[in-house]
């Protein structure tokens, strides 16, 4: 297990000292995080890092996940898509079933926090227990809700407006409401298996395992197999570039227990890639952190061609490794990339292909982008900053009317 002091060489002694000071002010308070899955996806990844570190700091922090059947997670996946602006049809029975599953979870699980921190829409209706349990309740939205389907956001607002505070990943996601709102971006753990330095031998072994040629350029996208990550679009970009430059494409990722669409998307991607030995479709198990790390470090350029994106932690991961990144200018990605300084922002398949050819042809320029990107992540998107802002948020709930600076 990593120690909080292990981060001192990366962020400095003063940062860790401040975290200890803030954590001491929460003595006696229990923090309960609740989301929809313990494995898979950015929320689970962040919490699996953050909870042990909070406990080391002396904060009584816990983490639980709600349970659901296939129908429940199909409904919440449709919520996810609809909140991103994708047209989806819902029946009143869908909404009723969603609420019933939240009530069933509330009856079975222990809700114990002085602060109950709910992540994303799946467990949002647990707020119905607030009157019975008391305490402070926070709703944390990790997704882009700038153009939500009105039917879904209006349904969710009936629950959102019952919370004490809201948290969003970017300013554009904030809601018009009288509730206190905090803008807290996600983060990566620089010492995790997915982000730590790796010996070249390990990187070479991973490439050999998957049959990838280390002597030719490697273009990679790491993400769940999800329509909104646009893996089909990534293949189209590769096909345009392949006409001019010899390169390989790696599409690697997995699914999440609350995402029933991933296998369908995976099969469509495999079908499109069929017949090209230079396209590697890797459906990885949840514990493939070393493999993902090695694939990113071996890559010449990393793509993140999302159609919608809450934040896009894979961008931060790639930049932390000093890699040049070409990513869609959507969601929280522009917070991580300054165009042509710390990466490249694009809005189309043709634009992505243009910049991919440029970076493959100009390795020194690509290297400068990666170096600038790494420093930007060091200064803004590491887990220590994230913990600091959460601690300040928790404290603000007990100091209403006072200024608690995030």
C-alpha positions in Angstrom: 0.0 0.0 0.0 1.3 3.5 -0.9 2.0 5.9 1.9 0.8 9.5 1.7 4.4 10.6 2.2 5.5 8.8 -1.0 4.0 11.7 -2.9 6.4 14.2 -1.4 9.1 13.9 -4.1 6.4 14.6 -6.7 4.3 17.4 -5.2 6.5 18.7 -2.3 6.4 18.5 1.5 4.1 21.6 1.9 1.3 20.0 0.0 1.3 16.9 2.2 1.5 19.0 5.3 -1.6 20.9 4.3 -3.5 17.7 3.6 -2.7 16.5 7.2 -3.8 19.8 8.6 -7.1 19.8 6.8 -7.8 16.1 7.6 -7.3 16.8 11.3 -10.2 19.2 11.2 -12.6 16.4 10.1 -11.9 14.3 13.2 -15.0 12.4 14.3 -16.8 12.7 10.9 -17.6 9.6 8.8 -17.5 10.0 5.0 -19.4 7.4 3.0 -18.9 7.3 -0.8 -21.5 5.5 -2.8 -21.4 4.8 -6.6 -22.6 2.0 -8.9 -19.5 -0.2 -9.3 -16.4 -1.2 -7.4 -14.6 -2.2 -10.5 -14.3 -0.5 -13.9 -14.5 3.1 -14.9 -12.9 6.3 -13.7 -15.0 6.8 -10.6 -14.1 3.4 -9.2 -10.4 4.0 -10.1 -10.3 7.3 -8.3 -12.0 6.0 -5.2 -9.8 2.9 -5.0 -6.8 5.3 -4.8 -8.3 8.0 -2.7 -10.1 6.1 0.1 -6.9 4.4 1.5 -5.0 7.8 1.4 -7.8 9.6 3.2 -7.7 6.9 5.9 -3.9 7.3 6.2 -4.6 11.0 6.7 -6.9 10.1 9.6 -10.2 10.6 7.8 -12.9 8.0 8.5 -13.7 7.4 4.8 -15.6 4.4 3.3 -16.9 3.3 0.0 -19.9 1.2 -1.0 -21.6 0.4 -4.3 -25.3 -0.1 -4.9 -26.5 -3.3 -6.6 -28.8 -3.6 -9.6 -30.0 -6.1 -12.2 -29.6 -6.0 -15.9 -32.7 -3.8 -16.4 -31.5 -1.3 -13.8 -28.2 -0.8 -15.5 -29.7 -0.7 -18.9 -31.9 2.2 -17.7 -28.9 4.0 -16.0 -26.8 3.5 -19.2 -29.7 5.2 -21.1 -29.7 8.0 -18.5 -25.9 8.4 -19.1 -26.4 8.6 -22.9 -29.4 11.0 -22.5 -27.5 13.3 -20.2 -24.9 13.5 -22.9 -27.6 14.6 -25.4 -28.2 11.3 -27.2 -31.9 10.8 -28.0 -33.3 8.0 -25.8 -36.9 7.0 -25.2 -38.1 6.3 -21.6 -41.4 5.1 -20.2 -42.8 6.1 -16.8 -42.2 2.5 -15.8 -38.4 3.0 -16.4 -38.4 5.9 -14.0 -40.5 4.0 -11.4 -38.2 1.0 -11.7 -35.1 3.1 -11.2 -36.5 4.7 -8.0 -37.7 1.2 -6.7 -34.2 -0.2 -7.1 -32.7 2.8 -5.2 -35.3 2.2 -2.4 -34.4 -1.5 -2.4 -30.7 -0.7 -2.0 -31.5 1.8 0.8 -33.4 -0.9 2.7 -30.5 -3.4 2.4 -27.3 -1.3 2.7 -26.0 0.5 5.7 -26.1 4.3 5.3 -23.8 5.5 8.1 -22.0 8.6 7.0 -22.0 12.0 8.6 -21.3 13.0 5.0 -22.9 10.8 2.3 -21.2 11.4 -1.0 -23.2 10.1 -3.9 -21.5 9.7 -7.3 -23.4 10.0 -10.5 -27.1 9.3 -11.3 -27.3 5.6 -10.4 -27.6 6.0 -6.6 -29.1 9.6 -6.7 -32.5 8.6 -5.3 -30.9 7.5 -2.0 -31.3 11.1 -1.0 -34.9 10.0 0.0 -33.3 8.7 3.2 -31.9 12.1 4.2 -34.9 13.0 6.4 -34.6 9.7 8.3 -30.8 9.7 8.6 -29.9 13.3 8.7 -26.3 14.2 8.0 -24.8 16.1 5.0 -25.4 14.9 1.5 -23.3 15.7 -1.6 -24.1 14.7 -5.2 -21.1 14.4 -7.5 -21.7 14.4 -11.2 -18.8 13.0 -13.2 -20.4 13.4 -16.7 -21.0 16.2 -19.2 -24.5 17.5 -18.7 -24.3 20.6 -20.9 -26.9 19.4 -23.4 -29.0 16.9 -21.4 -32.3 15.4 -22.6 -34.9 17.5 -20.8 -37.0 14.6 -19.7 -34.1 13.0 -17.8 -32.5 16.0 -16.3 -35.9 17.2 -15.0 -36.5 13.9 -13.4 -33.1 13.9 -11.8 -33.5 17.5 -10.6 -36.3 16.3 -8.3 -33.5 14.5 -6.4 -30.6 16.9 -7.1 -32.3 19.8 -5.4 -32.6 17.9 -2.1 -28.8 17.7 -1.6 -26.7 20.0 0.5 -24.0 20.6 -2.2 -23.2 19.6 -5.8 -19.9 18.8 -7.4 -19.0 19.0 -11.1 -15.9 18.4 -13.1 -15.9 21.6 -15.2 -17.5 25.0 -15.1 -19.7 24.3 -18.1 -21.5 21.5 -16.3 -22.9 23.6 -13.4 -26.7 23.8 -13.0 -28.9 26.7 -12.4 -29.8 26.1 -8.8 -29.6 27.9 -5.4 -27.4 25.0 -4.0 -23.7 25.5 -3.3 -21.7 24.0 -6.2 -18.0 23.1 -6.3 -16.0 22.6 -9.5 -13.5 19.8 -8.8 -11.8 18.1 -11.6 -10.9 14.4 -11.4 -7.3 13.2 -11.0 -4.8 10.4 -11.6 -2.6 8.7 -9.1 1.0 9.1 -10.3 2.2 6.1 -8.2 -0.5 3.6 -9.3 0.4 0.6 -11.4 -1.3 2.4 -14.3 0.9 5.5 -14.0 4.2 4.7 -12.3 7.5 4.5 -14.2 8.1 1.1 -15.9 11.4 -0.5 -16.9 11.8 -0.9 -20.7 11.9 -4.7 -20.2 8.3 -4.7 -18.9 7.1 -2.5 -21.8 8.8 -4.8 -24.3 7.2 -7.9 -22.6 3.7 -6.4 -22.9 4.2 -5.6 -26.6 5.5 -9.1 -27.2 2.5 -10.6 -25.4 0.0 -8.8 -27.7 2.1 -9.3 -30.9 2.7 -5.5 -31.4 5.8 -4.5 -33.3 7.9 -2.1 -31.2 10.0 -1.0 -34.3 7.1 0.7 -36.0 4.9 3.7 -34.8 2.1 2.7 -32.4 -1.1 4.8 -32.2 -3.2 4.0 -29.2 -6.6 4.8 -27.7 -7.3 3.5 -24.2 -10.9 3.6 -23.2 -14.0 1.6 -22.4 -15.7 0.1 -25.5 -18.4 2.7 -25.6 -20.1 4.5 -28.5 -19.3 7.8 -27.0 -15.6 7.0 -27.1 -16.0 6.6 -30.9 -13.7 3.6 -31.4 -15.1 3.3 -35.0 -14.0 6.9 -35.6 -10.6 6.0 -34.4 -10.3 3.2 -36.9 -11.4 5.6 -39.7 -8.6 8.0 -38.6 -6.1 5.3 -38.7 -7.2 4.1 -42.1 -6.8 7.6 -43.5 -3.2 7.9 -42.1 -2.2 4.4 -43.0 -2.4 5.4 -46.7 0.6 7.6 -46.2 2.5 6.3 -43.1 3.2 2.8 -41.8 1.8 2.6 -38.3 -0.1 0.3 -36.0 -3.4 1.0 -34.1 -4.1 -0.3 -30.6 -7.7 0.0 -29.2 -7.5 -1.2 -25.6 -9.8 -1.1 -22.7 -12.6 -3.0 -21.0 -16.0 -2.6 -19.7 -17.7 -1.8 -16.4 -20.2 -3.8 -14.4 -22.7 -1.0 -14.9 -22.3 -0.8 -18.7 -24.2 -3.4 -20.6 -23.4 -2.0 -24.0 -19.6 -2.7 -24.0 -19.6 -6.2 -25.6 -21.9 -5.0 -28.4 -19.5 -2.1 -29.2 -16.5 -4.4 -28.9 -18.0 -6.8 -31.5 -18.7 -3.9 -33.9 -15.2 -2.7 -33.6 -13.7 -6.2 -34.2 -15.9 -6.5 -37.3 -14.6 -3.2 -38.7 -10.9 -4.1 -37.9 -11.2 -7.5 -39.5 -8.5 -8.3 -42.0 -6.0 -5.7 -40.9 -3.1 -7.3 -38.9 -1.9 -3.9 -37.8 -5.1 -3.2 -35.7 -5.0 -4.7 -32.2 -8.3 -4.8 -30.4 -7.6 -5.6 -26.8 -10.5 -6.3 -24.3 -8.6 -6.2 -21.0 -9.7 -7.4 -17.6 -10.1 -4.7 -14.9 -6.7 -5.4 -13.3 -4.7 -4.8 -16.5 -3.0 -1.6 -15.2 0.5 -2.6 -16.0 -0.5 -3.5 -19.5 -2.3 -0.2 -20.0 0.7 1.7 -18.6 3.1 -0.2 -20.9 0.9 0.3 -24.0 0.8 4.1 -23.4 4.5 4.3 -22.8 5.2 2.4 -26.0 3.0 4.6 -28.1 4.1 7.2 -30.5 0.8 9.1 -30.3 -2.2 8.6 -28.1 -5.7 9.5 -29.2 -8.9 10.2 -27.3 -11.5 10.7 -29.9 -14.6 11.0 -27.6 -17.9 12.3 -28.9 -18.8 13.3 -25.4 -16.7 13.2 -22.3 -17.1 13.9 -18.6 -13.5 14.6 -18.1 -11.3 11.9 -19.9 -8.8 10.6 -17.3 -7.0 8.6 -20.1 -5.8 12.0 -21.4 -4.3 12.9 -18.1 -2.7 9.4 -17.9 -1.1 9.8 -21.3 0.1 13.3 -20.7 1.6 12.3 -17.4 3.8 9.8 -19.3 5.0 12.6 -21.5 3.1 11.4 -24.6 1.7 13.6 -27.3 -2.1 13.4 -27.2 -4.7 14.2 -29.9 -8.1 14.5 -28.3 -11.6 15.8 -29.1 -12.4 19.2 -27.8 -15.3 18.0 -25.7 -16.2 17.8 -22.0 -13.3 18.2 -19.6 -10.6 17.5 -22.2 -9.8 21.2 -23.0 -9.0 21.7 -19.3 -6.2 19.2 -19.8 -4.9 20.3 -23.2 -3.9 23.7 -24.5 -4.1 23.3 -28.3 -0.6 23.1 -29.9 1.1 23.6 -26.5 0.3 20.6 -24.3 -1.5 18.5 -26.9 -3.8 18.8 -29.9 -7.6 19.4 -29.8 -9.7 18.3 -32.7 -13.3 18.2 -33.8 -13.4 15.8 -36.7 -12.0 12.6 -38.2 -10.2 14.6 -40.9 -8.7 17.0 -38.4 -7.6 14.1 -36.2 -6.0 12.4 -39.2 -4.2 15.6 -40.2 -2.6 16.1 -36.8 -1.8 12.4 -36.4 0.2 12.5 -39.7 1.9 15.7 -38.5 3.0 14.3 -35.1 4.2 11.0 -36.7 6.3 13.0 -39.1 7.6 15.5 -36.6 8.8 13.5 -33.5 10.5 16.5 -31.9 7.4 18.6 -31.9 5.4 15.6 -30.6 8.0 15.3 -27.8 7.6 19.0 -26.8 3.9 18.6 -26.6 4.3 15.6 -24.3 6.7 17.4 -22.0 4.4 20.4 -21.6 1.5 18.1 -21.0 3.3 16.3 -18.2 4.0 19.5 -16.3 0.4 20.6 -16.7 -0.9 17.3 -15.2 1.7 17.6 -12.4 0.4 21.0 -11.5 -3.3 20.4 -11.8 -4.5 16.9 -12.0 -2.8 14.7 -9.5 -4.6 12.9 -6.6 -3.2 15.2 -3.9 -4.9 18.2 -5.4 -8.1 16.2 -5.6 -7.9 15.1 -2.0 -7.3 18.7 -0.9 -10.4 20.0 -2.7 -12.6 17.2 -1.3 -11.4 17.9 2.3 -12.2 21.6 1.8 -15.6 20.7 0.4 -16.4 18.5 3.4 -15.3 21.2 5.8 -17.4 23.8 4.0 -20.5 21.8 4.9 -19.9 22.6 8.5 -19.0 26.3 8.0 -21.9 27.8 6.1 -21.5 31.4 5.4 -17.7 31.3 5.7 -15.3 31.3 2.8 -13.6 27.9 2.4 -11.4 28.3 -0.7 -11.0 25.4 -3.1 
